[in-house]
Amino acid sequence: QVQLVESGGGLVQAGGSLRLSCVASDRIFRLRTMGWYRQAPGKQRELVATHTTGLSTYYDDSVKGRFTISRDRDQHTVYLQMNSLKPEDTAVYYCNTNPPVDFWGQGTQVTVSS
């Protein structure tokens, strides 16, 4: 059974930090590049960061230097540490493989106030 459960979102002021977590089913997690995506109101879902099964990472230019993706193989969990948050980071954040499987979790809302 596919499982993607995101958590850790919330309301923060600009400049603040949040750490998102995503627990993924082992079948998805073990052999796949994992990614964090976000969808702001009225916009399409976009890729934010990815982490391969090794050590390679990718970041969208909009978050480079502020966000850090990591994964815990034993816990089947992928994290997104978000620092220096900006109002434009406000969105629902999702995790999935990259490219994504045809299943999405409920996401976690991140709201950054100015």
C-alpha positions as CSV (number, residue, x, y, z in Angstrom):
1,Q,0.0,0.0,0.0
2,V,1.3,3.4,-1.0
3,Q,1.8,5.8,2.0
4,L,3.0,9.4,2.0
5,V,2.3,11.3,5.2
6,E,3.5,14.9,5.4
7,S,3.7,16.9,8.6
8,G,5.4,19.8,10.2
9,G,3.8,22.8,8.5
10,G,2.4,25.8,10.3
11,L,2.3,29.6,10.5
12,V,5.6,31.5,10.9
13,Q,6.8,35.0,10.4
14,A,9.1,35.9,7.5
15,G,12.6,34.9,8.4
16,G,11.5,32.0,10.5
17,S,12.1,28.3,10.1
18,L,10.1,25.1,9.8
19,R,11.1,21.4,9.4
20,L,8.8,19.3,7.3
21,S,8.7,15.5,7.6
22,C,7.3,12.9,5.3
23,V,6.9,9.2,6.1
24,A,6.8,7.1,3.0
25,S,6.0,3.4,2.5
26,D,9.1,1.3,2.1
27,R,8.2,0.2,-1.3
28,I,8.3,3.8,-2.5
29,F,11.2,5.0,-0.4
30,R,13.9,2.4,-0.7
31,L,14.7,2.6,-4.4
32,R,13.5,6.1,-5.5
33,T,14.7,9.6,-5.6
34,M,12.4,11.5,-3.2
35,G,11.3,15.0,-3.6
36,W,9.4,17.9,-2.0
37,Y,6.8,19.7,-4.0
38,R,4.6,22.7,-3.2
39,Q,1.4,24.2,-4.6
40,A,0.5,27.8,-3.8
41,P,-3.1,29.0,-4.3
42,G,-3.9,29.4,-7.9
43,K,-0.6,28.0,-9.1
44,Q,0.5,24.6,-10.4
45,R,2.4,22.2,-8.2
46,E,6.1,22.7,-8.5
47,L,9.2,20.8,-7.5
48,V,11.2,22.3,-4.7
49,A,14.0,19.8,-3.9
50,T,15.0,16.2,-4.5
51,H,17.3,13.7,-2.8
52,T,18.5,10.6,-4.5
53,T,19.1,7.3,-2.7
54,G,22.7,8.4,-2.4
55,L,23.8,11.8,-1.5
56,S,22.8,13.9,-4.5
57,T,20.4,16.7,-4.0
58,Y,18.7,19.3,-6.2
59,Y,17.1,22.6,-5.2
60,D,15.0,25.0,-7.2
61,D,16.7,28.4,-7.5
62,S,13.9,30.0,-5.4
63,V,14.9,27.9,-2.3
64,K,18.6,27.3,-2.9
65,G,20.7,28.3,0.2
66,R,17.6,28.4,2.4
67,F,16.1,24.9,2.3
68,T,17.8,21.6,3.0
69,I,16.5,18.2,2.0
70,S,17.6,15.0,3.8
71,R,16.4,11.5,4.2
72,D,16.5,8.8,6.9
73,R,16.7,5.4,5.3
74,D,15.9,3.5,8.4
75,Q,12.8,5.6,9.2
76,H,11.6,5.8,5.6
77,T,11.4,9.5,6.2
78,V,12.4,12.5,4.1
79,Y,12.8,16.0,5.7
80,L,12.8,19.5,4.4
81,Q,14.5,22.1,6.7
82,M,13.3,25.5,5.7
83,N,15.1,28.6,6.9
84,S,14.8,32.3,6.2
85,L,11.2,31.7,5.1
86,K,9.6,34.2,2.8
87,P,5.9,35.0,2.2
88,E,6.3,33.6,-1.3
89,D,7.1,30.2,0.3
90,T,3.4,30.0,1.4
91,A,2.0,26.8,-0.1
92,V,0.8,23.3,0.6
93,Y,3.9,21.1,0.7
94,Y,3.9,17.5,-0.5
95,C,6.5,14.8,-0.8
96,N,6.6,12.2,-3.5
97,T,9.1,10.4,-5.7
98,N,10.8,12.1,-8.5
99,P,9.3,11.7,-11.0
100,P,6.1,11.4,-8.9
101,V,3.9,8.3,-8.6
102,D,0.2,8.7,-9.2
103,F,-0.6,9.2,-5.6
104,W,-0.3,12.2,-3.4
105,G,-0.6,12.6,0.4
106,Q,-2.7,15.2,2.1
107,G,0.2,17.7,2.2
108,T,1.1,20.1,5.0
109,Q,0.3,23.8,4.9
110,V,3.0,26.3,5.3
111,T,2.0,29.9,5.8
112,V,4.6,32.7,6.0
113,S,3.4,36.1,7.2
114,S,5.2,39.3,6.3
